[in-house]
Amino acid sequence: MTDRPSDDAIDTLPDDSNDSAAVKAPPPTDYRRIALDGLWRNNPGLVQLLGLCPLMAVTTSAINGLGLGLATLATLMLSNLLISLLRRFILAEIRIPVFVLVIASVVTAIELLMQAWFHGLYEVLGIFIPLIVTNCIIIGRAEAFAARHVPLAAWLDGLMMGLGFLLVLVVLGGLRELLAQGTLFSQAHLMFGEAAKGLSLSLGADFKGLLLAALPPGAFIGLGLLVAAKNRIDHLLAERRSQTAPVMAPASQA
Amino acid sequence: MTQTTPPRTLPDVATLMRQVLYALLPGTALLLYLYGFGLLSNLILACLCAWGLEALMLHLRQRPLPPFLSDYSVIVTGWLLAVSLPACSPWWLILISMVFAVVIGKHLYGGLGQNPFNPAMLGYAAVLISFPLEMTRWPDPARTGFDAAGLDALLAGVFGIGSLHWDSLSGATPLDQVRMALHGGKSLVDSGMPLFSWPRTLGWNLLNLAWLGGGLWLLWQRVISWHIPVALLGSLTLFSGLFWLLDPGHYASPLFHLLQGATMLGAFFIATDPVTASTTPLGKILYAGGIGAFVYIIRTWGGYPDAMAFAVLIMNMAVPLLDHYTQPRVYGHRHRWLP
């Protein structure tokens, strides 16, 4: 699967890029749908498969995943909001460089903030914080969603896509950490201060870690299994819906 | 509809796999003689895990159990893993490698015939990467026979119980020693390696000859074709011979490479897996030649003493491409590249 901006969202969501139509009858933005898309149906990590590089590299522990997930979430919300606000002033021909400029400024600000407030985590994540600029999700959402929706919808999309990505990062990080080191939230103090040390769980000292899980192949296998689990759940849900649908149909007609 | 080709009775999967198992017997018997209970426990645990996981996956995938459980293919996978893993392997090591082999390597790709990677080698590589300590400690053959000492070693190794400490039983294999010497900048003679000691080095040589014997029987039975073993051993001989001639004191001889580690097992039993190997004659030669080259490269300059698993997996990835570009010319059609 290659990195491509999902046009799924464009098709399913009301498009207000057409100005004359938007002025006449602004279609109601389906906020529930935006939330569902970001968190589950069009999840950036599990369905769009965007931003795989940080997803693979950083998820060696749940806290690393959480840290980068939060940074990505903040970037997505801010950049989506800014681009949506500026969308009337951005010329279509130069939109990509403008998007990149906006995203880079947001990421730089977030990097400086992390350096100031979460220095331990900043050291652990290293190059992957500035590399958020190159994360395909952010420019993908800017191009596919923020540039053609009202600011509130764009902000919500950023929030939900970011949360969806964060969720995948934390789950994958937790799984890999549990398998490789037998611990969970082992570096929680980097993020939440010394008080959070009690949050760390451990399976005991004699746990022989599955080293493979901490290595890049483990990330690929883990993500593959998560995608499979997501598809399986979708499949089960669809099955249940098709079973209940015939019962529901007459009721709605009546 | 008339039959245009002479009917050739293709042996079914079960017959083929049974023949592979027969061919594995001489080497397995020698291993049993050398490692006693240690290898017996490997075999039993691996075949039980293989069978159980296969049944579980078939059940989950809602496939019929009997035809697949009785075709011996998963037993061959388990058997190959059992003779590749160090004798007296802990039970959890065997279970994890079989999960990778059968569940991830075979069934997640669609079961027998669909898997791009050799399942046994996938399981082996997964545990080799994950548990380097457990995977490099072969027990000393003198300490693990079919006697009371062997039983003690079995309890210590497989279940981690008993009075013995496992480290006192294990030692480096000849390939380990050569690698240590090379990385330490010493010459092979200085490394103090007993080149012809029973059972350390000679045992491994005999084992390779036993696999070779079984493999030749498979060739004679036409279960496998000559392309893969010949190309694999040829390219390994070529590369090791080249470097050996350049500096005999520093690089091990071709004979050493041919008769150590998993060379013969790989050449005749692992690389020849009909599902994951190339299917065209030229493709087979390129595929096996690549494996031989990678075995030499990884053994000599890589981080692991033996390399058959990695070499096979790397070349498995190249198989679709090789098959695509080496299709034999159809009679009456021009060759794709030649005018």
Chai-1 contact restraints between the chains, C-beta under 6 A:
chainA,res_idxA,chainB,res_idxB,connection_type,confidence,min_distance_angstrom,max_distance_angstrom,comment,restraint_id
A,L210,B,S130,contact,1.0,0.0,6.0,A-B,restraint_1
A,L211,B,S130,contact,1.0,0.0,6.0,A-B,restraint_2
A,L212,B,A126,contact,1.0,0.0,6.0,A-B,restraint_3
A,L212,B,I129,contact,1.0,0.0,6.0,A-B,restraint_4
A,L212,B,S130,contact,1.0,0.0,6.0,A-B,restraint_5
